[in-house]
Amino acid sequence: MWLEVDGEVVFGAGRLCLLESIDRLGSINKAAQDLNMSYRAAWGKIKASEERLGIKLVETKVGGSSGGGTQLTSKAKGIIERYKDYENLVNKHAKEIFDENFTGEL
């Protein structure tokens, strides 16, 4: 399940996993490694979603002696929360519809 704008993916399970991994690990690079994808692919997905949504999803801090890192914006955290609510609602209704149409049939 995913959300699109003009036929282009804006947000879905993959982006959810990516953002949650960034939030947990504090780094796009570490999140990409965690999800077995390249940094470039992870960064591309983030930038594409940011452009299509018109908001920043991450704040990056350049490395150095104190190290770099990435944090989710409050808007990204809000989108994650709303997406999970949406996903739960869709799954609930899908189960209800399935039960209404197939209970006792299988």
N, C-alpha and C positions, 0 to 999 in steps of 0.2 A: 504494500500500500504506500502510495506517495502522493505528493501534491505537485501540481504543474502550473506553470504560467505560460500561455502561448505555446503549449506542447513541449515545454522544457521543464525538466525536473527542478523543483525548488527545494523540496525537503521530503525525506522518506527514511526508511529504516537504516540505510547506509549512512546518510548524513547524521542521523541520530547517534549511531554507534561512533562515528568519527568525533562529533562534538563531545559526547560523553567521555570518550577516551582522552581527548585534549583536556577536558576539565579534570579528569582523574590524574593525568600524568604531567600536566603543565607544559606540554610541548607538542607542536604539530609533528615534528620529526619522530618523537617517541610514540605518538599516537599512530602515525603511519606504520611504523615498525610493528606495533602491537596488532595492527589490522592487516599486516602483510601487504601493504601497498607502498608505492613510492611517495616520497615527500611531495614531488611534483603533482602526482595525482590527488593527494590529499589537499594540497594548497589550491589546485584547480577547482575541486568540488566546493571548497569554502568560498572562493572568489565568485564562482558562478552563482551560488546561492545568494551571496551578498548583493550581487548586481541585480538579480531577478527580484529580490525582496526589497532592495533599496535601503538596506541597513547593514551595519557592521555586526558580524557575528563573533569576531575575535579581536583581541588587542594583543599585539606582539611587542615584546621588549627585546631589543638587540642584545646579543651576548657581550661578553667582556669579562672583566675580573669578577663581577658579581653574577655572571651567567645570564643567559637570556631566558625567554619563556613566553608562553602564550596563555592568556586567560579568556574565558568566554565573557561576552558582554551581558549585561542584564537583559537585553532584548533576546539574545540567543537562549538564555535560560528560560525566558518566558515562552519562546517558541517551542522549546523542548517540552515544557510542561503542557502547553496547549496541544501539541502533537500527540503526546501520550494520552491525554484525555480523549482526543478525537479517536485514536486507535482503540482505546478501551470501549468507547461507545459503539464504534463500527463493529467490533468483535462481539459485543453483547447482542446487538441487533442481528448480526449474521447468525449467531447461535439460535436466537429465537425464531428466525425465519426458517433455518434448517430444521429445527425441532417441529415446527408447525407443518412442514411439508414432507418430512421424511421419517418421523417417529413411527416405529413399527414396520417400516418398509424395508429396512436393511437388516 
